[in-house]
């Protein structure tokens, strides 16, 4: 009994110590010991979208969810990848960059991205299912849909590849079978959002989902710093634009066919791997990662419902 008391006391002390240090790093598997309320405090809407309100006639970069109400019933997860900002600052190839952290192999490409996805995808599908939403992935695509997915051309208003040669391929940042589709620096990038209108129609979905895992590796520790989850869907106004609307002709606030429904961020700063002095992998664990995505999905759903209540501007 005394041993149990000591263990409980140690855990409470550790929790309070970590909770009081916003910049502390903890092992990912240890986060499973913390209550949901602790994790959810670190989840928030992307600040880029909080300053915008939709227009009643469907113009602009933000959807009039007040005209749609229902959360998307069918969603395609079209991109799942890991990212490190240093990747565009080095002279190494993408393969060399990730190989140093043992996150690349000849079979699965980016081993980390593939491991994170395989560890969590079942939970993600179930979580969306509990909300009345069906999730499909590239493994569910028909041959025709896969062909359209592979040929998808993504546009950026302001490219994240600034000053980086087009010859560089970032595909090895993605989980196996997934296209690498990097989220834009400006989340309300209208060109980026509109890129998905055609593929969504081919896939027969209401929206598409992208997940980015921002990582750092210093030769000793592999850390998940942040997780980003963006959902893009059809403009709720669709073909129901007012008869006298000149929205499509407007340059300042034009009509867009596809828009950002939700953009969620989670500050994690959790250790997933350790390396010895020879940079050999000595520890690797993803326990609890699926729970983080589940809590983000919950926040995305409640955030969507909150935005449904936002009354749009009339002009």
C-alpha positions as CSV (number, residue, x, y, z in Angstrom):
1,X,0.0,0.0,0.0
2,X,2.8,2.4,0.9
3,X,4.5,1.6,-2.4
4,X,1.2,2.5,-4.2
5,X,0.9,5.8,-2.3
6,X,4.5,6.7,-3.2
7,X,3.8,6.0,-6.9
8,X,0.7,8.0,-6.9
9,X,2.4,10.9,-5.1
10,X,5.3,10.8,-7.6
11,X,2.9,11.0,-10.5
12,X,1.0,13.9,-9.0
13,X,4.2,15.7,-8.4
14,X,5.5,15.0,-12.0
15,X,2.2,16.2,-13.4
16,X,2.2,19.5,-11.5
17,X,5.9,20.1,-12.4
18,X,5.2,19.5,-16.1
19,X,1.9,21.4,-16.1
20,X,3.7,24.5,-14.6
21,X,6.4,24.5,-17.4
22,X,4.8,25.4,-20.7
23,X,8.0,24.7,-22.6
24,X,8.7,21.3,-21.0
25,X,9.1,18.2,-23.2
26,X,7.6,14.9,-22.1
27,X,7.7,11.5,-23.7
28,X,4.6,11.0,-26.0
29,X,3.7,7.8,-24.2
30,X,3.7,9.7,-20.8
31,X,1.0,12.0,-22.2
32,X,-1.4,9.1,-21.9
33,X,-1.3,9.6,-18.1
34,X,-2.6,13.1,-18.4
35,X,-6.3,13.9,-18.5
36,X,-8.1,15.0,-21.7
37,X,-8.6,18.4,-20.2
38,X,-4.8,19.0,-20.1
39,X,-4.4,18.1,-23.8
40,X,-7.4,20.1,-25.0
41,X,-6.0,23.2,-23.5
42,X,-3.2,23.0,-26.1
43,X,-5.6,22.6,-29.0
44,X,-6.9,25.8,-30.7
45,X,-8.2,27.1,-34.0
46,X,-5.5,28.5,-36.4
47,X,-5.3,32.2,-35.6
48,X,-5.4,33.1,-39.4
49,X,-9.1,32.2,-39.6
50,X,-10.4,33.9,-36.5
51,X,-10.4,37.4,-38.0
52,X,-12.6,36.6,-41.0
53,X,-16.4,36.4,-41.4
54,X,-18.2,35.0,-44.4
55,X,-20.2,37.0,-46.8
56,X,-23.9,36.1,-47.2
57,X,-23.6,35.7,-50.9
58,X,-20.7,33.2,-50.7
59,X,-17.8,35.6,-51.6
60,X,-14.5,35.6,-49.9
61,X,-12.1,32.9,-48.5
62,X,-14.3,31.7,-45.6
63,X,-17.4,29.6,-45.9
64,X,-20.9,30.7,-44.8
65,X,-21.4,27.6,-42.7
66,X,-24.6,29.2,-41.4
67,X,-26.0,28.2,-44.8
68,X,-24.9,24.6,-44.5
69,X,-25.2,23.6,-40.8
70,X,-24.4,19.9,-41.2
71,X,-20.8,18.7,-40.5
72,X,-19.5,17.0,-43.7
73,X,-20.9,13.4,-44.1
74,X,-18.0,12.1,-46.2
75,X,-14.4,13.2,-46.0
76,X,-11.2,12.1,-47.8
77,X,-7.9,12.1,-46.0
78,X,-5.6,13.1,-48.9
79,X,-2.4,14.1,-47.2
80,X,-0.5,12.8,-44.1
81,X,3.1,13.8,-43.6
82,X,5.9,14.9,-41.3
83,X,7.7,18.2,-41.7
84,X,10.7,20.0,-40.4
85,X,11.3,23.6,-41.3
86,X,15.0,23.0,-41.5
87,X,14.5,20.8,-44.5
88,X,14.3,23.8,-46.9
89,X,17.4,25.4,-45.4
90,X,19.9,22.5,-45.8
91,X,21.7,21.5,-48.9
92,X,20.9,17.8,-48.3
93,X,18.4,15.9,-50.4
94,X,15.1,15.1,-48.7
95,X,16.2,11.5,-48.4
96,X,19.5,12.4,-46.8
97,X,17.7,14.8,-44.4
98,X,15.3,12.2,-43.0
99,X,17.8,9.3,-43.2
100,X,19.9,10.9,-40.5
101,X,17.0,10.4,-38.1
102,X,16.4,6.8,-39.3
103,X,12.9,7.9,-40.4
104,X,13.5,6.7,-44.0
105,X,13.7,3.2,-45.3
106,X,13.6,1.6,-48.8
107,X,10.2,-0.1,-48.2
108,X,8.0,2.5,-46.5
109,X,9.6,5.7,-47.6
110,X,9.1,8.0,-44.6
111,X,8.9,5.4,-41.8
112,X,7.8,7.9,-39.2
113,X,4.9,9.2,-41.2
114,X,3.8,5.7,-42.1
115,X,4.2,4.5,-38.5
116,X,2.2,7.4,-37.1
117,X,-0.6,6.9,-39.7
118,X,-0.8,3.1,-39.2
119,X,-0.9,3.6,-35.5
120,X,-3.8,6.1,-35.6
121,X,-5.9,5.7,-38.8
122,X,-8.3,3.1,-37.3
123,X,-9.0,5.4,-34.4
124,X,-9.4,8.5,-36.7
125,X,-12.0,6.6,-38.8
126,X,-13.9,5.5,-35.7
127,X,-13.8,9.0,-34.2
128,X,-15.3,10.5,-37.4
129,X,-17.8,7.7,-37.6
130,X,-19.0,8.6,-34.1
131,X,-19.8,12.1,-35.5
132,X,-21.7,10.6,-38.4
133,X,-18.9,11.1,-40.9
134,X,-17.3,8.5,-43.2
135,X,-13.6,8.8,-43.9
136,X,-12.0,7.4,-46.9
137,X,-8.2,7.1,-47.7
138,X,-6.2,6.4,-50.9
139,X,-6.5,2.7,-50.1
140,X,-10.3,3.0,-50.6
141,X,-9.9,4.8,-54.0
142,X,-11.0,3.2,-57.2
143,X,-8.5,3.0,-60.1
144,X,-10.1,6.0,-61.7
145,X,-10.0,8.0,-58.4
146,X,-6.4,7.0,-57.7
147,X,-5.4,8.2,-61.2
148,X,-7.1,11.6,-60.5
149,X,-5.5,11.8,-57.1
150,X,-2.0,11.1,-58.5
151,X,-2.4,13.8,-61.1
152,X,-3.8,16.4,-58.7
153,X,-2.2,19.8,-59.3
154,X,-2.0,21.9,-56.2
155,X,-1.7,25.7,-56.5
156,X,-0.4,28.2,-53.9
157,X,-1.0,32.0,-53.8
158,X,2.3,32.3,-51.9
159,X,4.4,29.1,-52.2
160,X,6.0,27.6,-49.2
161,X,8.8,26.6,-51.6
162,X,10.0,30.2,-51.8
163,X,13.6,30.3,-53.1
164,X,13.7,26.5,-53.3
165,X,14.3,24.9,-56.7
166,X,11.3,23.1,-58.2
167,X,13.5,20.1,-58.8
168,X,13.4,19.2,-55.1
169,X,10.8,16.6,-54.3
170,X,9.3,16.4,-50.8
171,X,7.4,13.1,-51.4
172,X,9.6,11.3,-48.9
173,X,7.9,13.4,-46.1
174,X,4.6,11.5,-46.7
175,X,3.2,8.3,-45.4
176,X,3.3,5.5,-48.0
177,X,0.6,5.8,-50.7
178,X,-0.2,9.4,-49.7
179,X,0.6,12.4,-51.9
180,X,2.7,15.1,-50.3
181,X,0.5,18.2,-50.1
182,X,2.1,20.8,-47.9
183,X,-0.2,23.1,-46.1
184,X,0.4,26.7,-47.2
185,X,1.9,29.3,-44.8
186,X,-1.2,31.3,-45.1
187,X,-4.1,29.0,-44.2
188,X,-6.7,31.1,-46.0
189,X,-4.9,30.6,-49.4
190,X,-7.8,30.6,-51.8
191,X,-5.8,29.1,-54.7
192,X,-4.7,26.2,-52.5
193,X,-8.3,25.6,-51.3
194,X,-9.7,25.7,-54.9
195,X,-7.2,23.1,-56.0
196,X,-9.3,20.4,-54.3
197,X,-12.7,21.1,-55.8
198,X,-12.3,18.7,-58.7
199,X,-10.7,15.9,-56.8
200,X,-13.5,16.1,-54.2
201,X,-16.1,15.6,-56.9
202,X,-14.2,12.7,-58.3
203,X,-14.0,11.1,-54.9
204,X,-17.6,11.9,-54.1
205,X,-16.8,13.5,-50.8
206,X,-18.0,16.7,-49.1
207,X,-14.6,17.7,-47.9
208,X,-10.9,16.8,-47.8
209,X,-8.6,16.5,-44.8
210,X,-4.9,17.2,-44.5
211,X,-2.7,16.4,-41.5
212,X,0.8,17.8,-40.9
213,X,3.1,16.6,-38.1
214,X,5.9,19.2,-37.5
215,X,9.0,17.5,-36.1
216,X,12.5,18.4,-34.9
217,X,15.5,16.1,-34.6
218,X,18.7,17.3,-32.9
219,X,20.8,14.1,-33.1
220,X,19.7,13.0,-29.7
221,X,15.9,13.4,-29.5
222,X,13.1,13.1,-32.1
223,X,10.2,15.4,-31.1
224,X,6.7,16.0,-32.4
225,X,6.3,19.8,-31.9
226,X,2.9,20.5,-33.4
227,X,0.1,18.7,-35.3
228,X,-2.0,20.7,-37.8
229,X,-5.3,19.5,-39.2
230,X,-7.1,21.3,-42.0
231,X,-10.4,20.5,-43.6
232,X,-11.5,22.0,-47.0
233,X,-15.0,21.7,-48.5
234,X,-17.4,23.0,-51.1
235,X,-18.6,26.6,-50.8
236,X,-22.0,26.1,-49.0
237,X,-23.6,28.6,-51.3
238,X,-22.8,26.5,-54.3
239,X,-25.0,27.5,-57.2
240,X,-27.4,29.3,-54.9
241,X,-25.8,32.7,-55.4
242,X,-28.2,35.6,-55.5
243,X,-29.5,36.2,-59.1
244,X,-28.0,39.8,-59.2
245,X,-24.8,38.9,-57.5
246,X,-21.5,40.0,-59.1
247,X,-19.5,37.9,-56.7
248,X,-17.7,36.0,-59.4
249,X,-16.6,39.2,-61.0
250,X,-15.4,40.8,-57.8
251,X,-11.6,41.0,-57.5
252,X,-11.5,42.1,-53.9
253,X,-13.7,39.3,-52.5
254,X,-14.2,36.8,-55.3
255,X,-16.3,33.7,-55.2
256,X,-14.4,30.5,-54.5
257,X,-15.7,27.0,-55.2
258,X,-13.7,25.4,-52.3
259,X,-13.0,26.9,-48.9
260,X,-11.3,26.2,-45.5
261,X,-13.9,24.7,-43.2
262,X,-11.6,24.3,-40.2
263,X,-7.9,24.6,-39.2
264,X,-6.9,23.1,-35.9
265,X,-3.5,23.1,-34.2
266,X,-2.1,21.1,-31.2
267,X,1.1,22.1,-29.4
268,X,2.6,18.8,-28.4
269,X,6.4,19.0,-27.9
270,X,6.6,15.3,-27.1
271,X,9.6,13.0,-27.4
272,X,9.0,10.0,-29.7
273,X,12.6,8.7,-30.2
274,X,16.1,8.8,-28.6
275,X,19.5,8.2,-30.1
276,X,22.9,7.4,-28.6
277,X,26.2,9.2,-29.3
278,X,26.6,7.2,-32.5
279,X,23.1,8.5,-33.6
280,X,21.7,4.9,-33.3
281,X,18.1,4.6,-32.4
282,X,17.7,3.4,-28.8
283,X,14.0,4.3,-28.2
284,X,10.9,4.8,-30.3
285,X,7.3,4.9,-29.2
286,X,4.0,6.3,-30.6
287,X,1.7,5.4,-27.7
288,X,-0.9,8.1,-27.3
289,X,-0.6,9.6,-30.7
290,X,-4.0,8.3,-31.8
291,X,-5.6,10.0,-28.8
292,X,-4.1,13.3,-29.8
293,X,-5.8,13.1,-33.2
294,X,-9.1,12.0,-31.7
295,X,-9.1,15.1,-29.4
296,X,-8.3,17.3,-32.3
297,X,-11.2,15.9,-34.3
298,X,-13.5,16.6,-31.4
299,X,-12.3,20.2,-31.3
300,X,-12.7,20.5,-35.1
301,X,-16.3,19.3,-34.8
302,X,-17.2,21.8,-32.0
303,X,-15.3,24.6,-33.8
304,X,-17.3,23.9,-36.9
305,X,-20.6,23.9,-35.0
306,X,-19.6,27.2,-33.4
307,X,-18.9,28.8,-36.8
308,X,-22.3,27.6,-38.1
309,X,-23.8,30.2,-35.7
310,X,-21.7,33.1,-37.1
311,X,-24.0,35.4,-39.0
312,X,-22.4,36.4,-42.3
313,X,-21.8,39.9,-43.6
314,X,-24.3,41.3,-46.1
315,X,-21.8,43.3,-48.1
